């Protein structure tokens, strides 16, 4: 489960990096002297948080190799919070009613020289895919941490039958046979009462 989470986080980081290289907005301007000029704003320029968020996903993918328990759960929660920012950046390109003023500012063009702006939604879609991938990875990390905690609380659940019998003997040495040993013997098709009598 952790390996799958790592792959999802690495895929999210890669998708965010790709989105940062894509064109998000084209700005067309005219200064009155020559031909109209088009300036391209890529994802890293339009949404400066894309690359840092990619680094967060990549760092989380590496960190899970060294952490376990509640620290692993904390990493998962931090990644889940980062996905909110990813989703905001992706959706923001759609919901902003007018990108002209911000586009002109980022392109360092006077608003008076601005002719037109054109949005490109592919980068935003890739960002949303990255957010979904990172969120899935975060959920797997939290579930993995919870499962590891449960396993630590019930170590006998994951023991081999012989180890279970030995643990049961240690739990009740005075009786020679505990309820767990009886059920284990019945599961294996043996008569626990006969073995108990022979042991005496």
Phi, psi and omega in degrees: 000321179294322180297319178297318178299318178299315180298319179295321180290321177294319178298321178296316179298317179296318180296320179294322178295317178299316179298326180291339180267348182279161176280128179255320182217137171255134181242122178254128183225161179216122182265002177086001183251322183227213178279155175303143183243140178249126178250131181261130176251116179275178184298321180295330178279316182289318180232093187293347181277352183301310182293315176301322179293325175297320178293326177297314179298317181293319179296322178295320179298325179281323185295327183295346176290335187248351184242156178214172175065223185293333177293320177296320178296321179296319177299316178299319180293321178295320177295319179300320176295322179295329180294333176297317178295320178299313180298321179298317180295320181291315183286331184305326181294332179277316191280337179294120184297321183220123181260002188299311184296315180292321179297318179296321179294315180293326180275357181057050179239134175299140181299329180293336180268358183284130177256312186201156172229145179229127179270144174241117190270355183299315179298322178294321178296316178299322178296319178294322176298319178297321179296316179296318179297315180294323179294319177298318177297321179295318179298318179295323178295315180296317179295321179296318178296319179294320180294320179295323178294317179296322179294325179291329180283335181234069183296328182296338182295333185251013180274154174291157181307317181296320179292325177297316180298318180295320178295322179293321178298321181290332179288325183222069183292335183288329181272339180082334182209123180263174179298324179296318179296322180298313181294321178298319179294318178296321178298328181270003177081021180253158179268106185292329182291322179295316180295326180294318180293320180294327180293330176285000000 
